[in-house]
């Protein structure tokens, strides 16, 4: 069954306030009792340039955008045509705004309307076109003025009463200007329910959160108390959220001078006994690789959150792609077993980051968490997420005797890790191969034993059911296998097919390394046709699966490079044409 929803995009040039308007519309939808998400898209400019806020408002939580947009609203149309492939329209869509829209939009949409946003704003002292556009958008989708006025007041309060008054007047003028326009009434407002986003609402509370903020929350829930990082698009918001949060918990964040310094600082923080994390994107991850290897060799737990963007090199910093999988899996030199995980949705960023921190501490190794721009910089309205209760627990020796062996070869592969200053717990932790005591060694026997130890503690560990999400029909013969942000589109596509009576199964992997061949084989029982969905040009996930898993089925790769999002219709079309 298709989830009732409305999709709307607002565009504008740099400084037009399009992102502000989009964020306020999303928050107002949450206050009215709806769910939704907003993805931001922008050009590569540091400042200015074109921008688009792409929203889907819904009566239920949603994980991806639809196949088309019902409404395209231009605060202005400067360079808006650059978003043509990102904003699919059809004969049921409308285009409206200030001035003549690009031909690519007017020809695709069924109807076009002129709304003089600039003129209306000029007629209001302190009025701004983006607030007028917010009023137009709210009227089109059926949001009550009271819900939108609340968020306008909240956003402008720090600017004073005059700004709040001007914002509300512009909002009202926009709603009046939309009185003659078509309405999209797929959603309804329950006026009897209290504001779901209100701080004091104990019934059915909801959150307005981004994937990057969710990663930050998951990190502190997991026990992270030290973060060092260097800002980089699109990961910076992880750090911005953690900077004020950590001191409240007795932790700290340090802005390092570069990515090399940040990863080395978290290794130092972790060596001192504090769960530590950094956040970066592809270019930063590449710079960190040698030091991540140091964490593996010294068995010092760290977490690196990598919010992927289009590559290679500088690539497309403001757009999404799942193309850092290979470097995350194979980028370390030598045989360096480590953890690689990926959240499946914005809400799942909380759980998976929390789990990743706990795993890194438990297994005393480096963990790379692969989020991406499509998750990290998208905001969503979701139900409040309860704490999973997974907390970092590092094995520390309670009694130390003479001859402490930091790297003792144990059955589990995990050795108690002394805290600096603990009497008798001194040891050397560096990148050289070593004996069980930590003494540097070039002997083959020591090397083999330590390599086996570092691998065994990962491959023998029971990761439980959290390794993947498996949903759908047990008796299905067709399945989709995916990971990361591609899960949203795949999940909606299969839900639609199953609602039509077709049997299908979806497996979305959170744990990418170490490989889990037995668990995947069980999840694929009875499957004869398997579609592998990912957002990369080279089919990195598909080829990884081929290397580590026996896929006893007819397998097809659907590898679509960024920056265009994979939509539910893309997955459906591929499955339909294949059959």
C-alpha angles and dihedrals in degrees: 000000000000114000111240106247146146124221121206133171126198120196135189144144124266112298095020092110096237094144091049090052091048094049092049092049091052093049092047089052089054091050089052090056100261133124126221150134138238125207120194123215126187143161122259095265118122089221131012124002129115122323137185132192110204116195138184115190118194147171089234134035112283130198103195144019122268125252093262143012122244094200134036113184120186119202080185131343102226108144090341090135087073086075094053095113092044095054109055114192134181141184092289093055126095129213120203140157147097113330132344114329121224112281092243089066100039091052094048098047126076097224137021128200135184119226116176097218095165093049093048091049092050090056090062122070105244091001120154128203093230091060090050089049089050089056092049092050093046091052093048094054095040102250115158117246091235093062093049094043089056093058093043090055091047092050097045101035094099089057092060140254095295092057091048091049092048092048093051092046091051090048091053092046090053092051090050091048089056094052093103096043127099116274126225105211102173090120132052133203122231102214092187096065121085120246105287091207095050113119092229097046108115096178119081095338118194135199132223102210143148127223092249091052089047090054089052092051092048090050095055092042088055092052105265109156103162127055129175120180148148116228117254135160124286098011101055095097090065087064094041090056094045096046096076095028100058099058089055087061097043093263135115143218123210123195102220125208092246144345094275092056093046096055092044091050093054090049087055092046092050093046085057091057103263121120103244138193143179132194127212145137134244101293090047093047090054090055092049098054100098092051093045085057088053089055090051094048094045092040091233111155116234136155124218114192108204114193100197126223135175115294177194107109111338088344114159105333096185098048134069135251136154093222101119092077095100095050091046091052101036108014098101116089119239124013099318113163112201141151125272119184136166133199117231101210141003091269089046090056086075096052098037094049090048090049092046093054090050093047093049090052095043095048096034096228144108119281126196116201113201113209121152142209092267089061101028100052098032117099122211143180108232137161114272109278117227120222110265089216093231108140130179112261117181119194107242124178114249096194122032123197131185112294098032108196108209091182099038112164101245131178092253094040090237116114126195110265115217121221116237109265094027106135110253093007100106115134141152116255113186141120098274120103110256151185121258089273093054096255110147111255137176094190115128092225093056092045093051094046094049093046090051090048095051092048098042095055088061102037095045095046118106106231093182125207095323092084090091146353112246117188139159136049121352091208095048120128095196124064140175118218117196145141142213122000092350086076093079097060093039092050094051092045093053092044088056092048093048090049086057091054100262117133116230141152131213126206116186115183122218095172109060099166133064092040118242104206096161093051094047092047089055092047090051098049110139094012115133099168122045126184115197111206124194142141103242136102098226100045091245095170093046092051092046089054091049090053099049108023136060101226104196095194144073100280128202125185121222101187111167118177121222159273094065112075119243106246129203091251090057091058093043092049093051092049093046095049091046093054 
